[in-house]
Amino acid sequence: MTRSVFRFLSRQQDTPELYGDHHLLRLPRYTDYRGWYALRSESRAFLQPWEPSWRHDELTESAFRARVTRNTQEFSSGIAVPLFLFRREDHALLGGITIGLIRRGAAQSCMIGYWMGERHAGDGHMFAALRLVVPYIFTGLQLHRIEAACIPENWKSIRLLEKTGFEREGLLRKYLKINGEWRDHILYSRLAGDEVDDRMQALK
């Protein structure tokens, strides 16, 4: 596997900063607003078919600050790890990936979701991000199972999940309200101990 380093360096102990050769994943900060606004606004038509309906104030700074505050609270309470994905060479924001619905006890599982700015889509950035996030989930968070769900027409997301070792489990009927409409989703999962690293490297 390509060299990667997991660092936990921040003002808050155990806050994740996941470094790969060319990428960095970390929690969102208030100072990320300008980059986030630029990327999300220019990618709106690209993203909206796959996301919940955007609120009228979706792109305002106040809404972003509220989002960051909520993200911090969710991380502190252990129910989610929302991460922004950056290119290391110039610190450009590329997209985001959220480790959410973290369940402990007997389940030891989570659900992941992700988005990518339109101009960065198809360049392998989210594949690289998952190669950092999956080991962090199993080793850092010590979870047993990762779930992901995508709309059947979203063949790019399906290909990404299958390429990174996720197995198709079945159909979730009317699972999430996407762009104003309840949509079916295909459920994928990956378990701790699944051996796919060699295949992931070969397909990079």
N, C-alpha and C positions, 0 to 999 in steps of 0.2 A: 504494500500500500504506500502511496505517496506520503512522504514525511509530514506529520502534523504534530502540533504540540498543544496540549490542553493546559491553559493557564487559568488560574482563578485569582485574578489580580484586580482589586477594586477597593473602594472605600468600605464596602459591605463585604464581610467575609463570605467566601464561597459564591460570590456573584460570578457567573461564568463569562469568560472571554475565550472563545474557541478560535485558535489560529491554525490555518493551513498555509501552504506555500504561497498562495495568492489571495486568500480570503480571510476575513475576520467576522465573527459573529459575536454580538454583545447585546445587552439590554438597551432599549431606546432611551434617549436623553432629551431634555427640553431643547438643547442646542441642535438637535437633528432636524428641527422643523423645516428650515429652508430647503434642505436637500430632499426631505420627504415630500414637501409640498410640490416641488418642481417635478419629481418623478411620478407621483401619484396623479397630478393634474394632467400631465402630458400622456399618461397611460390610461386615462379614464375609460375610453371606449374599448380598449384592449382588456381591461380588468372586469368591468361591470357584468359581462355575461356569466362570470364564474363566482361572483361575490354577492353577499346580501346587499339590498338596496342602500345606496349612499344617502345619508341624511342631508338636509339642505345646508347644514353648516359643516359638512364632512371635512372640508379642507381648511377650515379656519384655525388660527393658532390656538384659540381657547379650547377648541375641541381636541386638538393634538395634545395640548398640555394635560387635559383631563384624561386622555388615553394613556399618556405616559405615567400619570399618577396611578391610574387603575392597574397598569401593567406592573408597576413596582409593588403595589399591594398584593396582587395575585402571586408574584414571585415570592414575596415575603411570607405569604400564607401557605406556600407550597403547592398551589393548585395549577400553576402555569409557569412556563419560562418563555416569554415572548422575546424574540431575537431579531435584530436587524442584521442584514448581510452587507458587508462592505468589501470593496476591492482594496487590498492592502497598499498597492503602489501609490494610489492617489486618494484613498479614503472615500471614494465615491460610493454612495448608497445604491445598491443593486436591487434589493427586495427585502423580504422578511420571511421568517419561519417561526411558528408558534408551537411549542410543546404544551398542549392544553389538556383539560379534563384529566389531570393526574389523579389516579386512584391508588391508594395504598391498601393496607390490609391484605385480604386474600387475592385481590385483583392484580396489584402491582403493574398497572398499565397506564397508557396515555394515548391521546389522539394528536396527530400533527396536521397542521395546515400551513400553506405557504403561498406567497405571491412574488412575482417578478416584474420589474419595470419593463415596458414594451421594448425599449431599445437594447436591453440586455438579454432578452429572451432568446433561447436557442443557442446560447454560447457556452453551455455547460456549467453555469454558475450554481444553479440549484442542485445539480448532481454533486458538485464539490461540497456544497453546504450540507447535504445529507450525509456525505462521507465523514463529516465532522460531528453532526448532530446525533446520528445513530449510535456510535460508540459512547458519546456522552450520556445518552439516555440509559444505556445498559450498564455502563461502568460508573459514571458520575452520579446519576440519579438512582441507579440500582433497580431499574424497573425490568419487568419480565416480558412485556408485550407492547408493541407499538401498533396503533391502528391509524389508517388514513382512509378517507372517503372522497370520491370524485364523481362528477357528473359523467354518465356514460359517453357523452359526445366529446368530452375533454380528453382526446386521444394523446395529447402531449403529456398530460399529467399521468395517464395510465402507463405510458411508455417509461416515464421517469421512475414510477414506483416499481414496475417490474424490473427495470434495469438495476435498481438498488436493492433487489432481493425481497420485495414484498410479494406476498401470495394473495391471489384473489379468493375471497371467502363467499361472497354472495351479494344480493341486491337489497339495499335498504329503501323501502318504498316511501316516497314523499318525506325524505329524511330532513332536508333543510330548505328554508325559504331563500331562494337565490334570485336576485334581481326581481323581487316581487312575486315570485311563483314557487310553490312547493315542488321540489325536484327530487326524483329518484337519484340515488348515489350507489356506486359500487364500493363495497367495503374491501379493503386490503389490510393485511397484517404482516408483521415480522416479529419473530420471537428471539429472545436472547439465545445465543448459541448457534443461530443459523449461519452456516459457512458460505458466504458469498463474496468475501473480500477479493479473491482472485478474479472472479468474474467481473466485479465492479471495476477493478483495475484494467482488465482487458478491454472493457467497453468504454473506457474514458476517452 
